[in-house]
Amino acid sequence: MKPKNTFPLIIGILMIGLVAGPVAGEDTNIIFKHDRTGVADEVNKMKDFDFELQQRERDRMKEWKIEDSTDALKVGDTYFNKGEMDDAIFFYQMAIKIDPANTEAHKKYITARNKEKETTSAHYHQAMEYYRKGMKNKAIDELILEIKENPDNEQARIKLNEIESQ
């Protein structure tokens, strides 16, 4: 005995079900509900925030005359050699954004991040993470906590003044 091809039968039944719903007066529209209001406003704020970060990066690139990944690496190396890890990390990240295949930029970025973790406190490190992401208020809060715990941390005071003056 030969097996019957049931595929056309299944398709036919499904089609009848799709047509029968609206014919019977059922609402076939899908309604999406949000638990929170203002989602569109939040999306627009994020777009503005991203634009501001990109503009800040473009301004720094113009300031340093960065045209390609190797230029950003050189600037990062300059900051790294001066011991300014937060700025070195920023320029290594920029080199990676310009050329994601630049393995040297990835290696230097990891080295700078590890050195920053070794040489700074947890609050200062977190503040620099917030600052690199454009979250100035959170960076300021972390720096204030750092200064309360370590009043002699001159690096934190300088960075706090720098961020607040922007």
C-alpha positions in Angstrom: 0.0 0.0 0.0 1.3 3.4 -1.0 1.3 6.2 1.7 -1.0 9.1 0.8 0.4 12.6 0.4 -1.3 14.5 3.3 0.6 17.7 2.8 -2.1 19.3 0.5 -4.8 18.3 3.0 -3.0 20.0 5.9 -2.4 23.2 3.9 -6.1 23.2 3.0 -7.2 22.9 6.6 -4.9 25.7 7.7 -6.2 28.0 5.0 -9.8 27.3 6.1 -8.8 28.2 9.7 -7.2 31.5 8.6 -10.2 32.5 6.5 -12.8 31.3 9.0 -11.5 33.5 11.9 -12.3 36.9 10.3 -15.5 35.5 8.7 -16.7 34.4 12.1 -16.2 37.9 13.4 -13.0 37.2 15.4 -10.4 40.0 15.8 -7.2 38.8 14.2 -5.2 42.0 15.0 -2.3 41.6 17.3 -2.0 44.2 20.1 1.4 44.9 21.6 1.3 46.3 25.1 4.1 47.9 27.0 4.5 47.7 30.7 6.0 51.1 30.8 5.0 54.4 29.1 7.5 56.6 27.4 9.5 53.9 25.6 9.7 56.0 22.5 11.1 58.9 24.6 13.8 56.6 26.0 14.7 55.4 22.6 15.1 59.0 21.4 17.2 59.9 24.4 19.5 56.9 23.6 19.8 58.0 20.0 20.8 61.6 21.2 23.2 60.0 23.8 24.9 57.9 21.0 25.1 60.9 18.8 26.8 62.9 21.5 29.3 60.1 22.1 30.1 59.9 18.4 30.5 63.6 18.2 32.9 63.6 21.1 34.9 60.9 19.4 35.0 62.8 16.1 36.1 66.0 17.9 39.0 64.1 19.6 39.9 62.5 16.3 40.1 66.0 14.7 42.1 67.4 17.6 44.7 64.6 17.3 44.5 64.5 13.4 43.6 60.8 13.5 42.9 59.5 10.0 43.3 55.7 10.5 43.8 53.0 13.1 47.6 53.4 13.4 47.2 57.1 14.2 44.8 56.3 17.1 47.3 53.6 18.3 50.1 56.2 18.3 48.1 58.6 20.4 47.1 55.7 22.7 50.8 54.8 23.1 51.6 58.4 24.0 49.0 58.4 26.8 50.1 54.9 27.9 53.8 55.9 28.2 52.7 58.9 30.3 50.8 56.5 32.6 47.4 58.0 31.7 45.6 54.7 31.2 42.0 56.1 30.8 43.0 58.2 27.8 45.2 55.4 26.4 42.2 53.0 26.6 40.0 55.5 24.9 42.3 55.8 21.9 42.9 52.0 21.7 39.1 51.6 21.6 39.0 54.2 18.8 41.7 52.2 16.9 39.6 49.1 17.2 36.4 50.9 16.1 38.3 52.2 13.0 39.8 48.8 12.2 38.3 45.8 14.1 40.9 43.5 12.6 43.8 45.5 14.1 45.2 42.8 16.5 47.9 45.2 17.9 45.1 47.6 19.0 43.3 44.7 20.8 46.5 43.6 22.6 47.3 47.1 23.7 43.8 47.7 24.8 43.9 44.6 27.0 47.3 45.5 28.4 46.1 49.0 29.3 42.9 47.7 30.9 44.9 45.3 33.0 47.4 48.0 34.0 44.5 50.3 35.0 42.9 47.6 37.1 46.3 46.9 38.9 47.1 50.6 39.6 43.7 52.0 40.5 41.1 51.4 43.1 37.8 49.8 42.2 35.9 53.2 42.4 38.4 55.0 40.2 38.3 52.1 37.7 34.5 52.1 37.6 34.5 55.9 37.3 36.7 55.6 34.2 34.4 53.0 32.7 31.4 55.3 33.2 33.3 58.2 31.8 34.3 56.3 28.6 30.7 55.4 28.1 29.7 59.1 28.4 27.9 58.6 31.8 29.4 61.7 33.4 27.1 61.8 36.5 27.9 58.2 37.5 31.6 58.8 36.9 31.4 61.8 39.2 29.6 59.8 41.9 32.3 57.1 41.8 35.1 59.6 41.9 33.5 61.3 45.0 33.3 57.9 46.7 37.0 57.3 45.8 38.0 60.6 47.3 36.0 59.9 50.5 37.8 56.6 50.9 41.2 57.8 49.7 41.5 61.6 50.4 45.1 61.6 49.1 44.2 60.3 45.7 45.3 63.3 43.6 44.6 61.5 40.3 40.9 61.1 41.3 40.7 64.8 42.3 42.2 65.9 39.0 39.8 63.7 37.0 36.8 64.9 39.0 37.7 68.5 38.3 38.2 67.7 34.6 34.9 65.9 34.2 32.9 68.6 36.2 34.4 71.4 34.0 33.1 69.8 30.8 
